[in-house]
Amino acid sequence: MLENSYMMVAIILIINIVYVSFFTIRMILTLKGYRYVAAFVSMIEVVIYVVGLGLVLDNLNEIQNLVAYAVGYGLGVIAGMKIEEKLALGYITVNVITKEYDRNLPHELRSKGYGVTNWAANGLEGDRMAMQILTPRKYEMKLYQTIKELDPKAFMIAYEPKAIHGGFWVKSVRKMRKGKLKVNEQKEDV
């Protein structure tokens, strides 16, 4: 009987980790505009939810089942976030301000496949170069590392654009999605 109790706790824990991971991924897919994929994931999610909740409600007199449900929920949030980080859906825009205006930083970033628009800017201590860099989220960390290597004192602010339309780089990304280009072949301005 004790073995059955441990087995029930393990099953409830695993079911809830899987359920909440699906929930987190579905929510992110919905926010990113992947409607049909989100709808498909939600169908799987609700089946897992009903099974897990049913197991807990059928055995509500066992406190360890409720604890397993709660712990599984928390672990599922973490697992879902980790999965989303690996999927890295969407794009990131990074605004960079560098003190070294005469550097060839935009060209170096373009040669690495990033969409870069740059312009002259004025800061508290004089002339600066401002850049807006667009890249798929899966290359976000690599972009930060590249900027730090090229200009360790660069000021960076990043955000996720809600919508992107037009520009040479966007066309390159669409071609890349279809498998026609590699990231390093993108050398156009945004």
Buried (B, 14 or more C-beta within 10 A) or exposed (E): EEEEEEEBBEBBBBBBBBBBBBBBBBBBBBEBEBEEBBEEBBEEBBEBBEBBBEBBEEBEEBEBBBEBBBBBBEBBBEBBBEBBEEBBBBBBBBEBBBBEBEBEBBEBBBEBBBBBBBEEEEEEEEEBBBBBBBBBBBBBEBBBEBBEEBBEEBBBEBEEEEEBEEBEBBEBBEEBEEEEBEBEEBBBEB
